Amino acid sequence: MAVNLLLGLQWGDEGKGKIVDVLTSKYDIIARFQGGPNAGHTLEFDGIKHVLHTIPSGIFHKNAINVVGNGVVIDPVIFKKELDNLDKYNIDYQSKLLISRKAHIILPTHRILDAASETAKGKAKIGSTLKGIGPTYMDKTGRNGLRIGDLELDNWKEKYRNLANKHESMIAFYNVDIQYDLPELEKEFFEAIKVLKSLTFIDSEEYLQQAQNDGKSILAEGAQGSLLDIDFGTYPFVTSSNTTAAGACTGLGVAPNKIKEVFGIFKAYTTRVGSGPFPTELFDETGERMAKIGNEFGATTGRPRRCGWLDLVVLKYAVQINGVTQLMMMKGDVLSGFDKLKVCTKYNYKGKEIDYLPFSIEEENVTPIYDEVEGWEEDLTKMTSEDQFPENLKKYIKYIEDFIGVPIKVVSVGPDRKQTILR
C-alpha cells in the first residue's frame, strides 16, 4: 500500500493541520515525520479551535492511529500539556497515539541553550522559537542525544545527567545573561516523562512497514514549510530538520518508491514568521489588511506573521523539490475585497531577470517582478461548491495552475473543516 504525503510549500503556517484533519477520515494511520513543538497545527470545528504542536492532526478522528515518527523531536513538558488539553474532549489517545523509540527528546537544558545561543547572536539572531529544537537536532547529529527508547533502559537518568551537564558548560561558554532555575525545570520535566512513559512506544519503521503489508492507508504529515528546510530553505533562517518530501523517508523509515501522492499546501498569498528574506513582503496598509483579515499570528509563538503577495517563483521551486502531485490553496477568502492582486512570477537578481530561486534572495540581491490580476469582492466563506466561485477567483486559480503545472484540488474558504471545497 502506498504512502501519501502532505507538506507545506512556503515558510510554514500554510494550514496543514486543517487539511490533515479534513483528509484523516480517508486514512488508517497519520504519521508525523519531522520537527518539534515549534510547529503549530490549528484545527477548527464545532466552534472550537484546537492547536497541536507535536501530536498528529488525526487525533480527533475516532478510527485513525497517530504515529510520532523517529524524525520528530519531543518536549515531554509540552507533550503532556497537549495530552491534558485532549483530556477535556475525552480523546482516547492511549490507544490511538504511538511514539517511535528513535524519536529524540528535548531536555530543559536544550531550551536554555537555545536562548543563550540566540541571545549571543545579538542583531544577527535567526528568529528561533526558543523551544530547544536546534540544539536537540545538533545532539542528534552529534550522536549525543537522548531518545524515547532510552526511557525503557535502567540507566536513562544517568544518560540524561551527562547530557544536561554538558549543556550547562556550553551555556556558561556563551557568557550571556540567561536566568533559569534548572531544578524547577527538571521537576516539571520528570513529571512529564512519567506521563510520556504511559504511552505506547514502537519501532515505527517496522510498524509502518507491516501496516503497508496489511494494506493500511498512511498519510505522512509534515510540519513547518519547504522554505524552512535545513538544506533547501532560505538558510540560515530555517528550521533544523528536512521539511521537504525527502524528510518523510528519513523521518519515518518509508522507502521513496512507496510514496504516491504528494499534497502541497500553500496560501493564496505569502506569510513568514520571524527573521529572514521575504521578497514579496508588504510594508503598507495592504499587508496590514491581509494580516488582520487572515488573523496572521503564529499558532505556537503568537508572533505576528509578515504578509505579502503570492510568490510563484518560491511555489514552483517547492513543487519541484517535493514532487508535488496535487495543490491545495488555503485562505482564498482573505483576498476577497482586494481590487487588484499582484503575483510574483520572476526576480530581478543582480540586474538579471530569472524565474528560479537563486542562492540568495536577500533584499540587496532580489527584486520581485509582478503580474497583476483582477480581484473579487464576493465573500467566499459561505460558499459550498466551486460553481459558486466568482469568475476572477476561478481565473486566479487557473493562472496559478498554468504557471506551476500542477492542479489545485482543494480550495479553503474559511478556518472550519466544513469550509473546504474539493475541485
MARTOR-645270 format. One record per residue (C-alpha): residue number from 1; z negated, y negated, x. Coordinates in Angstrom, 3 decimals. Last residue first. Layout:
! residues N
NUM;Z;Y;X
...
END
This chain:
! residues 423
423;7.090;-20.571;-12.419
422;3.374;-19.940;-12.907
421;1.253;-22.856;-14.086
420;-2.391;-23.211;-13.106
419;-4.692;-25.409;-15.173
418;-6.562;-22.374;-16.519
417;-8.379;-21.934;-13.164
416;-9.768;-25.449;-13.613
415;-9.062;-28.080;-10.945
414;-5.934;-29.619;-12.514
413;-2.141;-29.390;-12.642
412;-1.585;-26.557;-10.150
411;2.032;-25.491;-9.624
410;2.782;-21.874;-8.708
409;5.990;-20.139;-7.614
408;7.424;-22.785;-5.288
407;10.426;-21.053;-3.745
406;11.101;-21.076;0.035
405;13.957;-22.900;1.795
404;11.760;-25.740;3.046
403;14.093;-28.658;2.262
402;15.593;-27.167;-0.900
401;12.182;-26.105;-2.194
400;10.688;-29.553;-1.553
399;13.509;-31.370;-3.364
398;13.332;-28.815;-6.178
397;9.643;-29.561;-6.732
396;10.239;-33.320;-6.700
395;13.175;-32.903;-9.130
394;10.977;-30.925;-11.530
393;8.328;-33.645;-11.215
392;11.010;-36.253;-11.983
391;12.083;-34.371;-15.103
390;8.580;-34.382;-16.573
389;7.024;-30.917;-16.803
388;6.616;-29.465;-20.310
387;9.026;-26.587;-19.697
386;6.946;-25.571;-16.684
385;4.186;-24.392;-19.001
384;0.615;-25.220;-20.012
383;0.449;-29.003;-19.713
382;-2.895;-30.656;-20.450
381;-3.476;-31.873;-16.874
380;0.051;-33.137;-16.292
379;-0.424;-36.736;-17.450
378;3.049;-38.294;-17.578
377;3.976;-41.324;-15.483
376;6.432;-39.784;-13.021
375;7.605;-40.650;-9.502
374;11.133;-41.221;-8.226
373;11.933;-40.174;-4.665
372;11.884;-41.993;-1.335
371;12.871;-40.375;1.960
370;10.648;-41.147;4.897
369;10.754;-41.227;8.704
368;7.305;-40.768;10.253
367;6.505;-42.495;13.566
366;5.412;-40.321;16.484
365;4.435;-40.825;20.114
364;1.823;-43.625;20.001
363;0.421;-42.253;16.754
362;-0.331;-38.843;18.222
361;2.054;-36.125;17.124
360;2.010;-34.267;20.435
359;3.744;-31.001;21.270
358;6.523;-31.625;18.749
357;6.707;-30.556;15.094
356;10.354;-30.307;14.006
355;12.924;-32.633;12.414
354;13.570;-34.960;15.373
353;14.833;-38.536;15.674
352;14.477;-39.940;19.221
351;12.630;-43.083;20.281
350;9.517;-41.336;21.576
349;9.494;-39.088;18.516
348;10.873;-40.780;15.401
347;9.856;-38.077;13.000
346;11.769;-36.445;10.166
345;11.492;-35.496;6.478
344;8.402;-37.457;5.398
343;8.297;-37.744;1.606
342;7.598;-41.003;-0.233
341;6.846;-41.196;-3.921
340;7.808;-44.111;-6.162
339;6.247;-45.319;-9.418
338;2.968;-43.448;-8.902
337;1.441;-42.721;-12.292
336;1.041;-38.977;-11.893
335;0.568;-38.090;-8.206
334;-2.873;-36.517;-8.751
333;-1.449;-34.078;-11.326
332;0.581;-32.291;-8.643
331;-2.767;-31.297;-7.192
330;-1.672;-27.972;-5.660
329;1.742;-26.548;-4.879
328;2.043;-22.797;-4.304
327;4.793;-21.528;-2.012
326;6.047;-17.954;-1.778
325;7.437;-15.932;1.140
324;5.648;-17.658;4.033
323;6.491;-16.220;7.455
322;3.393;-17.863;8.925
321;4.991;-19.688;11.873
320;7.964;-20.785;9.768
319;6.077;-21.941;6.669
318;3.691;-23.971;8.851
317;6.588;-25.725;10.584
316;8.275;-26.450;7.251
315;5.058;-28.000;5.931
314;4.495;-30.168;9.000
313;8.021;-31.563;8.871
312;7.687;-31.840;5.083
311;4.827;-34.325;5.355
310;3.696;-35.245;1.831
309;2.363;-38.788;1.739
308;-1.112;-39.632;2.997
307;-4.838;-39.180;2.458
306;-7.881;-39.080;4.756
305;-10.599;-36.934;3.251
304;-14.057;-38.348;2.618
303;-16.835;-36.224;4.168
302;-18.874;-34.139;1.734
301;-19.286;-31.605;4.534
300;-18.553;-28.282;2.855
299;-16.405;-29.214;-0.151
298;-14.922;-32.157;1.772
297;-14.261;-35.224;-0.386
296;-10.931;-36.067;-1.939
295;-11.679;-36.528;-5.610
294;-7.901;-36.390;-6.225
293;-7.912;-39.565;-8.310
292;-10.112;-41.413;-5.813
291;-8.417;-40.128;-2.664
290;-4.923;-40.757;-4.017
289;-5.919;-44.284;-5.063
288;-7.379;-45.037;-1.645
287;-4.148;-43.905;-0.019
286;-2.102;-46.121;-2.328
285;-4.501;-49.040;-1.769
284;-3.681;-49.056;1.942
283;-4.489;-47.016;5.034
282;-2.049;-44.190;4.324
281;-1.756;-41.212;6.669
280;1.780;-39.892;7.147
279;1.489;-39.165;10.894
278;-2.014;-37.585;10.893
277;-3.432;-37.184;14.393
276;-7.026;-36.014;14.815
275;-10.533;-36.742;13.601
274;-12.319;-35.528;10.500
273;-10.853;-34.363;7.210
272;-7.098;-34.390;6.529
271;-5.008;-34.838;3.430
270;-1.326;-34.516;2.503
269;0.555;-34.931;-0.796
268;1.710;-32.339;-3.331
267;-0.954;-30.159;-1.730
266;-0.073;-26.917;0.013
265;-0.774;-23.198;-0.363
264;1.376;-20.541;1.308
263;1.407;-17.044;-0.194
262;2.556;-14.434;2.324
261;3.834;-11.312;0.541
260;4.160;-8.020;2.431
259;1.714;-7.455;5.278
258;1.542;-3.806;6.365
257;4.037;-4.294;9.208
256;1.593;-6.643;10.943
255;-1.146;-3.936;11.096
254;-4.444;-4.829;9.423
253;-7.519;-4.896;11.648
252;-9.168;-7.539;9.519
251;-9.418;-10.657;11.696
250;-6.766;-9.569;14.203
249;-4.124;-8.906;11.543
248;-5.227;-11.719;9.254
247;-5.204;-14.126;12.191
246;-1.478;-13.501;12.650
245;-0.915;-15.195;9.297
244;-2.287;-18.516;10.568
243;-5.907;-19.696;10.691
242;-6.479;-18.338;14.191
241;-10.015;-19.408;15.058
240;-11.917;-22.277;16.681
239;-10.938;-25.149;14.384
238;-8.538;-27.883;15.412
237;-8.528;-31.419;16.775
236;-7.814;-30.179;20.321
235;-5.092;-29.261;19.393
234;-2.984;-30.212;16.374
233;-2.581;-26.588;15.252
232;-0.573;-23.740;16.728
231;-3.058;-22.065;19.063
230;-6.520;-22.864;17.633
229;-5.084;-23.107;14.108
228;-6.083;-26.337;12.345
227;-2.501;-27.134;11.315
226;-2.411;-23.751;9.559
225;-5.299;-24.616;7.252
224;-9.043;-23.949;6.810
223;-9.925;-20.466;5.496
222;-7.749;-17.412;4.953
221;-7.894;-14.775;2.237
220;-6.329;-11.321;2.604
219;-5.425;-9.835;-0.785
218;-5.582;-6.048;-0.998
217;-4.209;-3.612;-3.597
216;-5.641;-0.089;-3.374
215;-3.152;2.751;-2.977
214;-5.651;5.240;-1.516
213;-4.044;5.035;1.917
212;-4.381;1.253;1.748
211;-8.078;1.600;0.904
210;-8.475;4.030;3.797
209;-7.019;1.450;6.163
208;-9.253;-1.237;4.684
207;-12.408;0.835;5.216
206;-11.360;1.838;8.742
205;-10.778;-1.804;9.731
204;-13.982;-2.817;7.962
203;-16.428;-0.558;9.730
202;-18.950;-1.389;7.042
201;-22.244;-3.182;6.469
200;-23.696;-3.086;2.947
199;-26.189;-5.791;2.048
198;-29.997;-5.666;2.412
197;-29.594;-6.538;6.094
196;-28.364;-10.030;5.111
195;-31.558;-10.647;3.131
194;-33.718;-9.746;6.115
193;-31.487;-11.885;8.366
192;-32.198;-14.855;6.089
191;-35.915;-14.580;6.786
190;-35.124;-14.357;10.495
189;-33.067;-17.568;10.371
188;-35.620;-19.571;8.360
187;-38.345;-18.747;10.900
186;-35.865;-19.367;13.713
185;-35.208;-22.920;12.528
184;-38.950;-23.617;12.454
183;-39.428;-22.136;15.930
182;-36.382;-24.140;17.151
181;-37.633;-27.579;16.089
180;-34.778;-29.943;16.940
179;-34.113;-33.451;18.226
178;-30.928;-33.956;20.221
177;-30.986;-36.895;22.665
176;-28.354;-35.856;25.171
175;-28.718;-34.181;28.572
174;-25.781;-31.786;28.131
173;-27.470;-29.409;30.601
172;-30.534;-29.122;28.341
171;-28.332;-27.727;25.575
170;-26.861;-25.207;28.040
169;-30.310;-24.005;29.068
168;-31.275;-23.697;25.398
167;-28.132;-21.654;24.755
166;-29.019;-19.117;27.443
165;-32.461;-18.695;25.910
164;-30.843;-18.123;22.478
163;-28.600;-15.409;23.957
162;-31.459;-13.528;25.613
161;-33.641;-13.856;22.525
160;-30.969;-12.492;20.175
159;-30.277;-9.491;22.362
158;-34.026;-8.768;22.427
157;-34.084;-9.137;18.660
156;-31.256;-6.615;18.377
155;-33.082;-3.971;20.394
154;-33.576;-1.362;17.672
153;-29.934;-1.454;16.580
152;-28.754;-1.962;12.974
151;-28.704;-5.740;13.449
150;-26.229;-5.188;16.290
149;-23.611;-4.211;13.694
148;-23.572;-7.796;12.414
147;-22.614;-9.039;15.872
146;-24.418;-11.037;18.565
145;-22.027;-12.634;21.030
144;-21.968;-12.594;24.829
143;-18.443;-11.367;25.445
142;-17.145;-14.821;26.472
141;-14.554;-14.556;23.693
140;-17.342;-14.013;21.153
139;-19.677;-16.488;22.854
138;-16.992;-19.141;22.583
137;-16.415;-18.142;18.933
136;-20.095;-18.822;18.281
135;-19.975;-22.129;20.207
134;-17.044;-23.289;18.038
133;-18.603;-22.337;14.690
132;-22.035;-23.861;15.237
131;-22.012;-25.628;11.866
130;-21.641;-29.081;13.432
129;-18.655;-29.882;11.161
128;-16.837;-30.892;14.357
127;-14.959;-34.190;14.278
126;-13.231;-33.983;17.661
125;-15.516;-36.338;19.602
124;-13.775;-38.592;22.141
123;-15.888;-41.615;21.182
122;-19.001;-39.887;22.537
121;-18.164;-36.426;23.885
120;-21.834;-35.741;24.656
119;-22.694;-35.994;20.967
118;-20.151;-33.280;20.110
117;-21.531;-30.912;22.771
116;-25.145;-31.506;21.743
115;-24.337;-31.013;18.049
114;-22.501;-27.730;18.712
113;-25.319;-26.538;20.967
112;-27.786;-27.209;18.158
111;-25.640;-25.198;15.749
110;-25.265;-22.319;18.205
109;-29.021;-22.486;18.813
108;-29.648;-21.589;15.172
107;-27.544;-18.458;15.725
106;-24.128;-17.834;14.170
105;-23.484;-14.099;13.861
104;-20.228;-12.348;14.773
103;-18.283;-9.992;12.485
102;-17.798;-6.522;14.021
101;-20.075;-4.758;11.540
100;-17.790;-5.976;8.778
99;-19.571;-7.111;5.639
98;-19.200;-5.710;2.097
97;-19.824;-7.540;-1.179
96;-19.254;-5.984;-4.618
95;-22.158;-3.519;-4.912
94;-24.966;-5.800;-3.779
93;-22.991;-8.810;-5.029
92;-23.759;-8.059;-8.664
91;-23.381;-11.634;-9.901
90;-26.124;-12.579;-12.374
89;-24.953;-16.203;-12.605
88;-28.020;-17.835;-11.083
87;-28.139;-15.057;-8.481
86;-24.819;-16.351;-7.129
85;-26.560;-19.511;-5.929
84;-29.138;-17.435;-4.033
83;-26.281;-15.467;-2.438
82;-24.692;-18.675;-1.187
81;-28.059;-19.817;0.159
80;-28.426;-16.497;1.987
79;-25.010;-16.961;3.602
78;-26.003;-20.450;4.751
77;-29.076;-19.033;6.500
76;-27.250;-15.939;7.820
75;-24.523;-18.056;9.464
74;-21.557;-15.695;9.678
73;-18.496;-15.812;11.942
72;-15.371;-14.251;10.410
71;-12.761;-12.289;12.368
70;-14.512;-8.967;11.636
69;-13.855;-9.300;7.929
68;-16.072;-10.334;5.016
67;-14.931;-7.929;2.300
66;-15.098;-8.562;-1.452
65;-14.576;-5.716;-3.934
64;-12.923;-6.918;-7.143
63;-13.713;-5.490;-10.575
62;-16.090;-8.021;-12.069
61;-14.435;-11.210;-10.852
60;-16.729;-13.970;-9.590
59;-16.848;-12.548;-6.034
58;-13.093;-12.888;-5.627
57;-13.463;-16.117;-3.654
56;-14.643;-14.344;-0.518
55;-18.189;-15.189;0.665
54;-18.266;-17.530;3.645
53;-18.383;-21.082;2.306
52;-18.215;-20.826;-1.489
51;-18.426;-23.836;-3.812
50;-18.713;-23.291;-7.568
49;-17.938;-25.955;-10.187
48;-18.918;-25.166;-13.782
47;-17.023;-26.185;-16.926
46;-16.083;-22.603;-17.762
45;-14.102;-22.514;-14.514
44;-13.996;-24.380;-11.229
43;-13.628;-22.829;-7.793
42;-14.118;-24.771;-4.563
41;-13.602;-22.985;-1.257
40;-15.461;-24.681;1.573
39;-14.859;-23.591;5.129
38;-17.169;-24.726;7.932
37;-19.189;-21.705;6.823
36;-17.105;-19.522;9.127
35;-13.526;-18.924;10.096
34;-11.423;-15.790;9.855
33;-10.275;-12.797;7.758
32;-11.724;-12.996;4.248
31;-10.847;-9.843;2.284
30;-10.319;-9.611;-1.481
29;-10.035;-5.997;-2.684
28;-8.790;-4.413;-5.908
27;-6.214;-7.095;-6.643
26;-4.459;-8.503;-9.726
25;-7.619;-10.067;-11.205
24;-8.028;-11.941;-7.937
23;-4.944;-14.130;-8.321
22;-6.590;-17.035;-10.161
21;-9.693;-16.922;-7.946
20;-7.522;-16.735;-4.860
19;-5.630;-19.754;-6.197
18;-8.829;-21.737;-6.780
17;-10.223;-20.922;-3.370
16;-7.012;-21.894;-1.602
15;-7.080;-25.484;-2.860
14;-5.368;-27.259;0.028
13;-8.607;-28.294;1.724
12;-7.191;-27.356;5.137
11;-5.061;-29.372;7.547
10;-1.737;-28.235;6.019
9;-0.278;-24.813;5.194
8;-3.282;-22.996;3.757
7;-3.440;-19.212;3.519
6;-2.932;-16.235;1.207
5;-1.913;-12.777;2.394
4;-0.712;-9.712;0.588
3;-1.458;-6.271;2.010
2;0.972;-3.409;1.421
1;0.000;0.000;0.000
END
